[in-house]
Amino acid sequence: MILRFTSRLSSNVILAKARAMYGNSLKASDFHELLHCHSVGEIAAYLKNNTCYASVLSEINESTIHRGHLEMLIRRKAFNDYAALGRYDTMIGLDLSRYLLQRIEVEQILSCLRYMSAGHASEFFFSMPMYFASHTRLDLPAMSRCTSFAELLEALSHTKYYDILAPLAPKEQDRIRLTEIENALYTQLAEMVYGLIARAPRSMREELTNLYGAQVDAQNVTRILRLKRYFNADPAFIRQNLLPGGHCLSPKTVESMVEAPDADAVLDIFRSTELARRIPEEQRGFEHDLDHRAPYFNARKHIHYSIHPMVVLLSYVTITDMEVDDIINVIEGVRYGLDPDQIKPMLVMTN
């Protein structure tokens, strides 16, 4: 297979486009304004009138918009951006859109299973992104009608996900094995990404490995913390549910975390690593979303200094993911009547 990588001219075009899109990202000042909104409607109005989210909010009535609808539109704007970047695949020579598509598919399958596991399967219908339906082989309407794991397998029978999920089907009366399913799906995604990286020119490969490897490492740290704190899982089970291909944490460090007596000890080990030092000190204690915080600060460095289009595009995706999470945290905080000082520590992009 002959790969076509970027010429200097096309490389400069892509870098300029991605950095221009990054330049339109929300600033700390925008989050300051959002934190001082008093309602979901005020948040919608600010985003509509003062930010790049106007592209998806121009038709809304901010006085009547529902929280769920606003969050869906915010995610849609991110999806539109990713789709726009995916059009550069032929110029990059790597299948960025394949990664982005599969990542969203995995998220939707897991979302469906979480609703099902919680006994609220019907609620998936209200959360699924129908704007995504024309881009995927997933049958989202069929998934929204599923009330059991067996029905979901049937809805996925025409996709590659069937073979991943079928061996993990719960036995009668057993709970859905969410941790193992999540690990299987994200392992397949990681293997696909590393396959793409292996096809990249050597000069780009190290940065891509660092960028994506930091995400894998951070996800593994979060998994270890969660499995120890909430499930009291033994080291053998934890090892079976870690993603392959981490880059920033040594195998010895990961093993120390796996063998640590509790989650607090895991955090102590993590704080001593180079990956943790990429996160501002005041943010290192937010264990529930370290898998977002660490990659964000890593990506922010790459988007400014990398000369490789694929690295900059993936960095933009990581930063936009974090922006969406921060906006939704503000929406949820305001909805539940939290003070700005209570919401702000949950945010990443205020730094």
C-alpha positions in Angstrom: 0.0 0.0 0.0 1.4 3.4 -1.0 0.9 6.2 1.5 0.7 9.8 0.5 2.1 12.1 3.1 1.9 15.8 3.2 4.0 18.1 1.1 5.4 21.2 2.8 2.6 23.4 1.3 -0.2 21.1 2.3 1.4 20.6 5.7 1.4 24.4 6.3 -2.2 24.6 5.2 -3.3 22.0 7.7 -1.3 23.4 10.5 -2.7 26.9 9.9 -6.3 25.5 9.8 -6.0 23.5 13.0 -4.3 26.3 14.9 -6.9 28.8 13.6 -9.6 26.5 15.0 -7.7 26.2 18.3 -7.5 30.0 18.4 -11.3 30.0 18.5 -11.4 27.8 21.6 -12.9 29.2 24.8 -10.5 31.3 26.9 -10.3 31.5 30.7 -12.2 34.7 30.5 -15.1 32.9 28.7 -15.3 30.4 31.5 -15.2 33.2 34.1 -18.4 34.6 32.4 -20.0 31.2 32.2 -19.3 30.5 35.9 -21.3 33.6 36.7 -24.4 32.7 34.7 -27.4 32.0 36.8 -29.3 29.6 34.5 -28.9 27.2 31.6 -30.5 29.8 29.4 -27.9 32.4 30.4 -25.1 29.9 29.5 -26.7 29.2 26.2 -27.1 32.9 25.5 -23.4 33.6 26.3 -22.2 30.8 24.1 -24.5 31.8 21.3 -23.6 35.5 21.3 -19.9 35.5 22.2 -18.2 32.2 21.1 -17.7 29.8 18.2 -20.6 27.8 19.4 -22.9 30.3 17.6 -22.5 27.9 14.6 -24.8 25.4 16.3 -26.8 27.7 18.6 -27.9 30.3 16.2 -31.5 28.9 15.9 -32.1 28.2 19.6 -34.4 30.1 22.0 -32.1 30.5 25.0 -35.0 31.2 27.3 -36.6 27.8 26.8 -33.7 25.5 25.9 -33.4 22.3 28.0 -30.1 21.3 29.5 -30.0 18.0 27.5 -30.6 19.8 24.2 -27.9 22.4 24.9 -25.3 19.7 25.8 -26.2 17.8 22.6 -25.6 20.9 20.5 -22.3 21.5 22.2 -21.2 17.9 21.4 -22.5 18.4 17.9 -20.3 21.4 17.3 -17.3 19.3 18.4 -18.4 16.5 16.0 -18.7 19.0 13.2 -15.1 20.2 13.9 -13.8 16.6 13.9 -15.6 15.9 10.6 -14.0 19.0 9.1 -10.6 17.8 10.2 -11.3 14.3 8.9 -11.4 15.8 5.4 -7.6 16.2 5.5 -7.1 12.4 5.7 -5.9 12.2 2.1 -3.4 15.0 2.7 -2.2 13.6 6.0 -1.8 10.1 4.7 -3.3 8.7 7.9 -6.9 7.7 8.5 -7.8 10.3 11.2 -11.5 10.0 10.5 -11.4 6.2 11.2 -10.1 6.8 14.7 -12.6 9.6 15.4 -15.5 7.5 14.1 -14.6 4.4 16.0 -14.0 6.4 19.2 -17.6 7.8 19.1 -19.0 4.4 18.3 -17.3 2.9 21.4 -18.7 5.8 23.5 -22.2 5.1 22.2 -22.1 1.4 22.9 -20.8 2.0 26.4 -23.5 4.7 27.0 -26.2 2.3 25.9 -24.8 -0.4 28.2 -24.6 2.0 31.2 -28.2 3.0 30.8 -29.1 -0.7 30.5 -27.1 -1.7 33.5 -28.7 1.1 35.6 -32.2 -0.1 34.6 -32.9 2.9 32.4 -32.3 1.5 29.0 -35.0 3.7 27.4 -33.1 6.9 28.3 -30.4 6.1 25.8 -32.9 7.3 23.1 -32.7 10.8 24.5 -28.9 10.9 24.7 -27.9 9.3 21.4 -26.5 11.8 18.8 -28.7 11.4 15.8 -26.5 13.8 13.8 -23.9 11.0 14.0 -26.3 8.3 12.5 -25.4 9.0 8.9 -21.7 8.6 9.6 -21.7 5.2 11.3 -22.8 1.6 10.7 -24.2 1.5 14.2 -28.0 1.3 14.1 -28.7 3.9 16.8 -32.5 3.6 16.6 -32.3 -0.2 17.0 -29.8 0.3 19.9 -32.3 2.7 21.6 -34.9 -0.1 21.7 -32.7 -2.6 23.3 -33.5 -3.6 26.9 -31.0 -6.5 27.3 -27.5 -7.4 26.4 -28.8 -10.1 24.0 -30.8 -7.5 22.1 -27.9 -5.2 21.9 -25.7 -8.0 20.5 -28.4 -8.5 17.8 -28.4 -4.8 17.0 -24.6 -5.0 16.6 -24.6 -8.3 14.7 -23.6 -6.6 11.4 -20.6 -4.8 13.0 -17.1 -5.7 14.2 -18.3 -5.0 17.8 -20.3 -8.2 17.9 -17.2 -10.3 18.0 -15.7 -8.1 20.8 -18.9 -8.2 23.0 -20.2 -11.7 22.4 -17.6 -13.5 24.6 -18.4 -11.0 27.4 -22.2 -11.6 27.4 -23.4 -12.0 31.0 -24.8 -15.4 32.1 -28.4 -15.5 33.2 -29.1 -13.2 36.2 -25.5 -11.9 36.1 -24.6 -8.2 35.9 -23.3 -6.7 32.7 -19.5 -6.8 32.9 -19.0 -3.1 32.2 -15.3 -2.9 33.2 -14.3 -5.8 31.0 -16.4 -4.6 28.1 -15.0 -1.1 28.4 -11.4 -2.6 28.4 -12.1 -4.8 25.4 -13.5 -1.9 23.3 -10.8 0.6 24.2 -8.1 -2.0 23.7 -9.3 -2.6 20.2 -9.3 1.2 19.6 -5.8 1.6 21.0 -4.5 -1.2 18.8 -6.1 0.5 15.8 -4.5 3.8 16.7 -1.1 2.3 17.2 -1.5 0.6 13.8 -2.0 4.0 12.3 1.0 5.4 14.1 3.2 2.6 12.8 2.4 3.8 9.3 3.5 7.3 10.0 6.9 8.7 9.0 9.5 8.1 11.6 9.9 11.8 12.3 6.2 12.0 13.3 5.9 8.7 15.1 7.6 9.7 18.3 5.3 12.7 18.9 2.2 10.7 18.0 3.3 8.0 20.4 3.9 10.5 23.1 0.5 12.2 22.5 -1.6 9.1 22.3 0.5 7.2 24.8 -0.2 9.9 27.4 -3.9 9.3 27.0 -3.5 5.6 27.4 -1.3 6.0 30.6 -3.8 8.5 32.1 -6.7 6.2 31.4 -4.9 3.3 33.1 -4.2 5.4 36.1 -7.9 6.3 36.4 -8.8 2.6 36.0 -6.4 1.6 38.7 -7.8 4.3 41.1 -11.4 3.4 40.3 -10.9 -0.4 40.6 -9.1 0.0 44.0 -11.3 2.7 45.5 -14.8 1.5 44.5 -14.4 -2.3 43.8 -11.5 -3.3 46.0 -10.2 -5.2 43.0 -7.2 -7.5 43.3 -4.0 -6.8 41.3 -4.6 -9.7 38.9 -8.0 -8.3 37.9 -6.6 -4.8 37.5 -3.8 -6.0 35.2 -6.3 -7.8 33.0 -8.2 -4.5 32.6 -5.4 -2.1 31.6 -5.0 -0.8 28.1 -1.9 -1.7 26.1 0.6 0.8 24.7 1.2 3.4 27.4 4.2 5.6 26.8 4.9 8.1 29.7 4.8 5.7 32.6 7.3 2.8 32.9 6.0 -0.7 33.4 7.7 -0.6 36.8 5.7 2.4 37.8 2.4 1.0 36.6 3.1 -2.3 38.4 3.8 -0.3 41.6 0.3 1.3 41.2 -1.3 -2.0 40.6 0.3 -3.5 43.8 -0.3 -0.4 45.9 -2.4 -1.0 49.0 -5.1 1.5 48.2 -6.2 4.4 45.9 -4.5 7.0 48.0 -1.1 5.2 47.6 -1.7 5.1 43.8 -2.2 8.8 43.7 1.0 9.3 45.7 2.9 7.3 43.1 1.2 9.1 40.2 2.1 12.5 41.6 5.8 11.6 41.5 5.7 10.9 37.7 6.6 13.1 34.8 3.1 12.7 33.4 1.6 14.2 36.6 4.1 17.1 36.5 2.5 18.1 33.2 -0.7 18.9 35.2 -0.7 22.1 37.3 -0.2 21.1 40.9 -3.6 22.3 42.1 -5.3 19.9 39.6 -3.4 16.7 40.4 -5.9 15.6 43.0 -8.9 15.3 40.7 -8.6 11.5 40.3 -12.0 11.1 38.6 -10.9 12.8 35.5 -7.1 12.5 35.4 -7.6 10.7 32.1 -8.7 14.1 30.6 -6.5 16.5 32.5 -3.1 14.9 31.8 -3.7 14.5 28.0 -5.1 18.1 27.8 -1.9 19.7 29.1 0.2 17.4 27.0 -1.8 18.3 23.8 -1.6 22.0 24.6 2.2 21.8 24.4 2.1 19.8 21.1 -0.5 22.1 19.4 1.9 25.1 19.9 5.2 23.5 19.0 4.7 20.4 16.7 5.5 20.8 13.0 3.5 17.6 12.1 -0.1 18.0 11.0 -1.4 14.7 12.4 0.1 15.6 15.8 -1.6 19.1 15.8 -4.9 17.7 14.6 -5.0 15.1 17.3 -4.0 17.7 19.9 -6.9 19.8 18.7 -9.3 16.9 19.2 -8.0 16.3 22.8 -8.3 20.0 23.7 -11.8 20.2 22.2 -12.8 17.1 24.2 -11.7 19.0 27.4 -13.5 22.1 26.4 -16.8 20.2 25.9 -16.3 18.5 29.3 -15.7 21.8 31.0 -18.7 23.5 29.5 -20.9 20.6 30.5 -19.5 20.7 34.0 -20.5 24.4 34.2 -24.0 23.6 32.9 -24.5 20.9 35.5 -23.1 23.0 38.3 -25.3 26.0 37.5 -28.3 23.7 37.1 -27.8 22.3 40.6 -27.3 25.8 42.1 -23.6 25.5 42.9 -21.5 28.7 43.5 -18.8 29.6 41.0 -16.2 28.7 43.6 -17.6 25.2 43.9 -17.7 24.7 40.1 -14.3 26.2 39.2 -12.1 23.5 40.7 -13.9 20.9 38.4 -12.7 22.8 35.3 -9.4 22.4 33.5 -9.3 25.2 31.0 -9.5 28.0 33.5 -5.7 27.7 33.8 
